Amino acid sequence: MTESITVIETPRLRLRTVTPDDAAFYMELVNDPSWIANIGQRNIHTLEAARAALAAGPMAQFREHGYCLYILERLSDGALVGMGGLVRRDSLPGPDIGYAVRPAYWGQGYAYEAAAAIMRHAQHALGLATVFGITSQQNQASIKLLNKLGLRFERFSRLPPEGRETNIYRKDFRQD
């Protein structure tokens, strides 16, 4: 069994690494209609497929880069609110911030709370010079959040593997 690591704590959330035990949560999250509409179909319909996706995705990224998508766990009761963190993609020159909150927790500020902490962590703990953000042109909530975090629209692109139409945002941190 893999033990999770708490990477960041905010006033209401623990951001921790994923474990194979998170497979059922992950399968539910990636099959939510809002995930499919805004992020894409992952075709994960079994616990085995979810465990494999977690191992090949967030768990491998954490080992390779020291960051990944984390589980957003509410401190007050341990509820799994969503996922958020940094993702390294071959199609971008640096990591991008990603987040997904389960619909039951929308409108409560969890996405911003987690994303702002991730941006601080990226700059101060990881020493990153730049963080990207990607979102569909239709996802106004995500566009608003990226702007609130200080990311600015850079360009429109079609990113692999699906070639989905994507807005690319960017924030450069000052290097003092």
GIUR-V391070 format. One record per backbone hydrogen bond with DSSP energy under -0.5 kcal/mol. CO is the residue of the C=O (numbers start at 1). NH is the residue of the N-H. If there is no record, write none. Layout:
<<CO | NH> <CO | NH>>
This chain:
<<5 | 7> <5 | 17> <8 | 15> <12 | 75> <13 | 10> <14 | 16> <14 | 73> <15 | 7> <15 | 8> <16 | 71> <19 | 22> <20 | 23> <22 | 26> <23 | 27> <24 | 28> <25 | 29> <26 | 30> <27 | 31> <29 | 32> <32 | 35> <32 | 36> <33 | 37> <34 | 38> <35 | 39> <35 | 40> <43 | 45> <46 | 50> <47 | 51> <48 | 52> <49 | 53> <50 | 54> <51 | 55> <52 | 56> <53 | 57> <54 | 59> <55 | 60> <57 | 61> <58 | 62> <59 | 63> <60 | 64> <61 | 65> <61 | 66> <61 | 67> <62 | 66> <68 | 70> <68 | 86> <70 | 84> <71 | 16> <71 | 73> <72 | 81> <72 | 82> <73 | 14> <74 | 78> <79 | 74> <79 | 81> <81 | 102> <82 | 72> <83 | 100> <84 | 70> <85 | 98> <87 | 89> <87 | 96> <89 | 92> <95 | 132> <96 | 87> <97 | 134> <98 | 85> <100 | 83> <102 | 105> <103 | 106> <105 | 108> <109 | 113> <110 | 114> <111 | 115> <112 | 116> <113 | 117> <114 | 118> <115 | 119> <116 | 120> <117 | 121> <118 | 122> <119 | 123> <120 | 124> <120 | 125> <121 | 125> <121 | 126> <122 | 128> <129 | 173> <131 | 171> <132 | 97> <133 | 169> <135 | 167> <136 | 139> <138 | 140> <139 | 143> <140 | 144> <141 | 145> <142 | 146> <143 | 147> <144 | 148> <145 | 149> <146 | 151> <147 | 150> <152 | 170> <155 | 168> <157 | 159> <157 | 166> <159 | 163> <159 | 164> <164 | 159> <166 | 157> <167 | 135> <167 | 169> <168 | 154> <168 | 155> <169 | 133> <170 | 152> <171 | 131> <174 | 176>>
